[in-house]
Amino acid sequence: MSENLRSQVVTQGVQRSPNRAMLRAVGFKDEDFNKAIVGIANGYSTITPCNMGINQLAQRAEIGIKNAGAMPQIFGTITISDGISMGTEGMKYSLVSREVIADSIETACSGQSMDGVLAIGGCDKNMPGAMLAIARMNIPGIFVYGGTIKPGHYNGRDLTVVSSFEAVGEYSAGKIDEKELLAVESQACPGAGSCGGMYTANTMSSAFEAMGMSLPYSSTMAAED
């Protein structure tokens, strides 16, 4: 069976000359029209540390797909950071964003007749959103986790974003002063990666790996590694 069975509808035959003309503009050569087209659903954004390291993974995936004999097509999808929108009206959009992500991946892959998809996500809703899309489409798919954040450090202890929430409570109770509150806030999230604990992102990544839908051992990788 041809590996590009689905994408043949946009790459094969005289009637598809205009379609191929468009694809040539994004890098396709004569020999590429017989290759499978694999979408890379790129969850990169600088909205949240969870997703800010993902673009490098998408670029490496693009190289890997080409080396494997297929043609990659990168497209973006959204994210909402619960950690940033928490306590605001923005949280009304959080769960809804999962459906928007799933819809956007399905729309791009089905609208462009892609033969497979590799989805890369990091924040809470990117992950189940990608899996919903993969389940709906019935094309080969795999999920790649953007990775967890490394711990912050303050006063001899490891920190996560939850440490900052806890510090707010301690400050409100008069147990720490404003200086220590700021110190915890400044050190809690040291760089790229999803929230450092068994919260939604890391539990989802573990579940996906156990289901065989992501790369082995990827659920425990730090984003910066």
Buried (B, 14 or more C-beta within 10 A) or exposed (E): EEBBEBBBEBBBEEEBEEBBEEBEEEEBEEEBBBBBBBBBBBBBBEBBBBBBBBBBBBBEBBEBBBEEEBBBBBBBBBBBBBBBBEEEEBEEBBEEBBEBBBBBBBEBBBEBBBBBBBBBBBBBBBBBBBBBBBEBBEBBBBBBBBBBBBBBEBEEEEBBBBBBBBBEEBBEEEEBEEEBBEBBBEBBBBEBBBBBBEBBBBBBBBBBBEEEBBEEEBBEBBBEE
